[in-house]
Amino acid sequence: MFTMDQVIAAQKAQLDAAYGVAATAFAGAEKMIALNVATGKALLAESAEMTASMLEVKDPSALLGFGTTQAQPALEKAMAYSKQAYEIASETGAELAKAAESQATHQQAAFNSFVEVALKNAPAGTESAANFFKGAVAAQQNAQAAMQKAVKQASDMAQQSMQAVAAQATQGVKASTAKKR
C-alpha cells in the first residue's frame, strides 16, 4: 500500500514537526526568562531607590504615606508584567496549537488516503461495510472539528474574562489610592 519512500517521507515530516515544536517551546521559554531577568533587575533598582528615599524621610507621618503612594505604581508594574507574561504564553500556545493543527491536518489527510486505498482494494461484496466505515471516519472528523471549535471559543472567552478582571483590579486600586490621598 505504501512505498518505502512514503514511509521515510512521513517519518521525516514527523521529525521536522517535533523539532519545530521544540524550537517554539524553547523560544517561548527564552522570552519568559528574558522578561523575568528584566523584571528582576528593575525590581532591584527600584527597591534600592525606594529604600534610599525612605531613609531620607524625617517625618513619621510622611513615612506612613510613603507606602500608599507606592501602591499604585507597584500594581501597574505587576499588571504590566502579568500582561507581558500572558502575551508570551498566549503567543507560544497559539504557535504550538497552529503546529498541532497543521500536523493533525496532515495526519488526517494521510489517514484518508490510506482509507481510500484500502477501500479501493477491498474484496467484492464489502461495499456496504466500506461505506459504513467511510461514514464513521467522516463523523469522527466532524466531531473533532466541532471540538476544536469549542476549545477555541472557550479559550477566547477565558482571555476576555482575564482582561476584564485585570481592568477591574486596576480601576479598584486607582480608586482606593485616590480615596486615601
N, C-alpha and C positions, 0 to 999 in steps of 0.2 A: 504494500500500500504506500508506504513512504520510502523514499530512497535514502541512502546514507547521507547524501549531500543535504537533504531536507532536515534530517535529524541533527547534523552538525550545525546547520544554519540556525535551527531552533535553539540549540544549546548556546551558541554564540550570542544570540539575541537575549537569552535569559541572563547570561553573564554580564552583558552590556547593561541590561536593566538593573541588575543587582549593584554594579559599580556606580551607576547613575544615582541610585537611591542612597548609597553610602556617601557619595560626594555631596549630595543635597543635605543629608543629615549632618555631615561634618561642617558644611558651610553655615548651617543654622547654629550649630554649637559654637562655631568660631565667632559669629555675630553676638551671641549671648555672652560669651566670655569677654569680648571687647566692650560690650555695654557694662558688664559688671566691673571690669577694671576701671573704666572711665568714671563710673558712679562711685566706686571706692575712693579713687583719687580726689574727686570733687568733695565727697563727704569728709575726707581727712582734712583737706584745705579749709573747708567751711567750719569744721569743728575747731581747728586751731584759731581761726579768725574770731569765731564766737567766744571762745574761751578768753582770748585776749581782750575782747570788748567787755566781757563780764567782769574781768579783773580791773578794768578801768572805771567801772561804775562805783560811785561813792555813796549814793543814796539808796537805802534798803528798799524803798517803795519803787524806785526805778528798776531795781533788780527783779522785783516781783513782776513788773510789767514786761520785762525783757522776754520772758518765755512766751507770753501772749503774742508779742509782735513777731516772734519766730515761727509760730504755729502755721500761719497761712503760707509763707514761702516753703516751709517744710512739706506741707501737704501737697502743694503744687508740684514740688520736685518728686515726691513719691508717686503722684498721679502720672507725671511725665515718664518716670521710669517704668511704671506699670504699663503704660500705653506702648512704650517702645518695646518692652519685653513681649507684650501681647502681639504686637505687629510682627516681630521676628518669628514668634511661634506660629502665628497665622500664616505668614508667608511661607515658612518652611513646610507647614502642614498642607498648604494648598499645592505646593510643588510636589510633595510626596503623593498627595491624592491624585494629582494630574498624572504622575508617573504610574501610579497603580491603575488608574482608569485606562491609560494607554495600553498598559500590559494586559489588563483584563480584556480590552477590545481585541488586542492581537490574539490572545489565547482563545477568545470566543470565536474569532474568525478561523483559527486553526482547527478548533473542535468542529465547527460547522463544516469545514472542508473534509475533515475525517469522516463525519457522519454521512455527508453526501457520497463520498467514495464508497463507504461501507454499504450504504443503501443501494447504490448502483450495482454493486456486486452481490447483493442479496439473492438467495435462491428464489426461483419462481414459486409463486403461491404465498409469499410472505409480504405482499403489498399492504395488506391491512395492518399488520404488525409494524411495518416500516412507517406507515402514515401515522399510527398511534405514537410511535417513538418521535417522529418529527414534531408532532403536536406537543408532546411532553417537553421536548427541548425548547420549543418556542414559548411555551407557558413559563418555563423556568427562566428564560431570558427576559421575558416581560416582567416577571416578579422581581428579578434582580434590578432591572431598570427602575421600577417603581420604588424599591427600597433605597436605591442610591439617591433618587429624587427626594425622598422623605428625609434621609440623613442630611442632605444639603439644606433643606428647608429648616430643619431643627438647628443646624449649625448657624445658619443666618439669624434665626430668632435668638439664639444664645448670645451671639455677638451684639445684636441690637440691645438686648437686656443688659449686658455688661456695660455698654456705652452709656445707657440711661442711668444705671446705678452710679457709675463714675461721675457723671454730670451732677446728679443729686448730691453726692458726697461733697463734691467741690463747692456747690452752692450752699450746702449746710455749714461747712466750715467758714466760708466767706461771711455768711450771715452771723454766725456765732462770734467770729472775730470782730465784726463791725459793731456788734452789741457791747462787747467788752471795752471797746475804746471809748 
